[in-house]
Amino acid sequence: MKRKLESFESFCQQLYPHEVDYLLSIHKFQKSKNIRILNLIHYNAKNPENRLPFDKTIDKRIYSYMKNWIEENLNKVDVDKFFEWLIETEKLIMTDTIQSTDEILLLKRIDEIRPSSYYFMKFYRVLQHYRDYLIVRNRPRNYAIVSDYLEKYSENYTRSQQLNNIINSSAEKVIFHKTDGSSEFARWEQTFSEIYFNETIDGYTRYRAIVRLTILYYTNREFDKLKDVYQHLDMQFKKDVFYSKRILANYYANRAMVHSKLNELDLALKYGYLSIRYKNSDYLFYLVNVCNILLRQQKNKQALEIMVEAFPELKRSGNYYYKIGFVSYYIKALITNGDVKKAVDFGESYFASNKKEIFEFRWHLFFTAYIDALFHYEKYARIRSLVKRYGLHTKEKQMKGTKQYLPVIQLYYQASGYMEGAINQDMLKKIFLEYINEIGENRFRHQRIVEVLNTIGDNLPHIVKEVISNYTGQKSAS
């Protein structure tokens, strides 16, 4: 009995809060024990730090039934599992190996899949293949059923295709940060919003739109707007349109990012931990988000621990964008835990082995962390040498005028120059204030620059304190 409950408890610990919300909304249990178990699962999902034990006096067969019921009902609405079935069915049709049982299930789906369903477009294309399969075999009854469906929803399918073409055409501008103009930003903001909020459109297209809206708002530091959109999406996940563990993990990771940027760190950590409960190809990216939040909460030991535990995932990953992000935050975690020499050695080693990939993918993030380690280790000459040799200050200045511009490397370079005697104290203060003032009025970027200055202030406390005080005074006066 004990082993059985341990297995059940382990199963329940993997359930996401939104999964249990959905299960609560659809259950039709009459027996009080089933309802009690489901309510306790719901409570534990919402309160992972204060889980309550399950009643061991309840018959173990009821727990087995509940586990099967949960799996069955989540599988029914899991869009990823539905997609896998679609791919397999398409393969059977295209290879002329489809059986009568497969056809019965496919025809049954016709009564279930509507234009608002997540993979409506893929289902529609599979039915097109099936119609071709039927017509050459002279099977008019099934052919009529399929043709009626295809004709009825032809306009919906065409509309979804057109919207996806629009989304595809936006990818370069949105993802590669080419929407700096206010009119261009407003255009894509309206387009993506209209697609996402239109619940008559298929879920796949809507979710593609919100992913790009997320990138658009993130790039332009519009986190308040993004939070409002995600509040709406939160309610959508309590239905059956967008559900899969993969999509939920992505949602939790994005919520963590939004709350982190808004300095709502407790909420950020809550969603961050949810995002790394499920391991997929984006796991390292989600983990870095959690590490960042922990570091900002001064939970430095925990941050380092989760990074160390994830090293096997780092070695398995072939995604250098994620790997360099992980390495950068691992260096930061080492610094905050007082192991500066190890941070410097690790950064030096990784740079020597992955120089090409660093410059191709995430040079600014990596050098921000690596130079920070060198600065804490008082390797000021090494910082100035790196910056000059690879033109890092020039590369950073080329970002000036964009929403992504942060003169972090230039701040470290000038501070290192002061420590090396290249500039005096008054000049350094003046330069620091100029860098702060040139990044614009966005509060999130100012917050980030103040964080960097405070880090530099570990070595230059009086200068940085005066600079921040002067800057705060300027803002108050204006």
Secondary structure by P-SEA (a helix, b strand, c coil): caaaaaaaaaaaaaccaaaaaaaaaccccccaaaaaaaaaaaaaaacccccccccccccaaaaaaaaaaaaaaaaaacaaaaaaaaaaaaaaaaaccccaaaaaaaaaacccccccccaaaaaaaaaaaaaaaaaaaccaaaaaaaaaaaaaaaaaaaaaaaaaaaaaaaaaaaaacccccaaaaaaaaaaaaaaaacccccaaaaaaaaaaaaaaaaaacaaaaaaaaaaaaaaaaaccccccaaaaaaaaaaaaaaaaaacaaaaaaaaaaaaacccccaaaaaaaaaaaaaaaacaaaaaaaaaaaaaaaaaacccaaaaaaaaaaaaaaaaaacaaaaaaaaaaaaaaacaaaaaaccaaaaaaaaaaaaaaacaaaaaaaaaaaaaaaaaaaaacccccccaaaaaaaaaaaaaaccccaaaaaaaaaaaaaaccccaaaaaaaaaaaaaaacccaaaaaaaaaaaaaaaaac
